[in-house]
Amino acid sequence: MNIERLTKILLMDLTSDNLKLEDELEKTINSDLEINHKISEIKRLLTKINETEANISKYRNMINFDKNNDNKKEEQNGTN
């Protein structure tokens, strides 16, 4: 399996996880749960969403950093 395909699969998985959490958050907000339980559940879900979004952002930054390094190496090899 090549690295680009693995990268896309990982990003799709993280994005899917995030969408599931957002769906769960929406269901919790619209639920008939007791208010204190609802608030704590919403906080928990928001924390998980935030963590997932941070992971997506970090991973994208890592990918871009690697691509930039590869481009710089190609430029250096081309000028030498």
Secondary structure as UniProt FT lines:
FT   HELIX           3..29
FT   HELIX           35..79
//
